[in-house]
Amino acid sequence: MQTYLFIAAIVLYLLCAALPSRRGALVSAVTVLAWLVHGAGLWTDVAADGSLRLGFAAMLSSALWVSVAAYWFENRNFGLDGLRRLVMPAAALTVALQAIYPGSLIALGDKTPLFGWHIAVATLAYSTLTIAAFHAVLMALQEARLHAATDRKSFLSGALDQLPALLTMEKLLFRMIGIGFTLLTLTVLSGIVFSEQLFGQALKWDHKSAFTMLSWLLFAALLAGRRLRGWRGKTALSFTLAGFATLLLAYVGSRFVFEVVLHKGWA
């Protein structure tokens, strides 16, 4: 059953990405259906009796699942249909990765209830900053198109032409970064304050902690630079993508090495 849910979600996401923008109602309906099927597959894969199945693919899949919901909601308010061309194929890819690399089981019998909240807040933080990264890529493409010397139409250029003005896109970007940074701060604080209860050991300063803190510092610097010095444009996009890449290395990258390269369980 779980395999069929994953296959159905992949097909629906790819269909959603391919639908023409003029079919707005159909795009919205397929997005919701794909999201529901993805969520059902995600839940049956991750949740087990008294345990959780977690891994790099499950974390990516969870992040994109929330990102699809964020896209759907924001698209209804601001007309971000161009974002669909990036988010839907990425969501399909993460579903496929989860089917191939299911991760390892973590027994919850000896875990504090704080562990579940820590994972939930961390996933929301990654999801929000993932959609912000997609948003930043779209803004970079949108700005490049404004300065392009050709008016030749293509699949991507048509999607970019339907986006709101750059100033509106920038406002949305910083709103998402602000929310994501708040959630990331809660993730870092919960890891520091409740490390003994969450993981059964005192806080360790390892590669995961280092990359997480570096990502937090990059986003903090971006928000401070925005408020104090009015950072925008390429500076804002560079900090956003650098912060997201660092966060990706902190959790998804480390889990990928453990599971795929070293063939080890959760650590």
Sequence and secondary structure as in RCSB ss.txt:
>XXXX:A:sequence
MQTYLFIAAIVLYLLCAALPSRRGALVSAVTVLAWLVHGAGLWTDVAADGSLRLGFAAMLSSALWVSVAAYWFEN
RNFGLDGLRRLVMPAAALTVALQAIYPGSLIALGDKTPLFGWHIAVATLAYSTLTIAAFHAVLMALQEARLHAAT
DRKSFLSGALDQLPALLTMEKLLFRMIGIGFTLLTLTVLSGIVFSEQLFGQALKWDHKSAFTMLSWLLFAALLAG
RRLRGWRGKTALSFTLAGFATLLLAYVGSRFVFEVVLHKGWA
>XXXX:A:secstr
 HHHHHHHHHHHHHHHHHS TT HHHHHHHHHHHHHHHHHHHHHHHEETTEEEE HHHHHHHHHHHHHHHHHHHH
HHH  HHHHHHHHHHHHHHHHHHHH   EEEE TTS HHHHHHHHHHHHHHHHHHHHHHHHHHHHHHHHHHT S 
    HHHHHHHTS  HHHHHHHHHHHHHHHHHHHHHHHHHHHHTHHHHHSS     HHHHHHHHHHHHHHHHHHH
HHHH   HHHHHHHHHHHHHHHHIIIIIHHHIIIIIS     
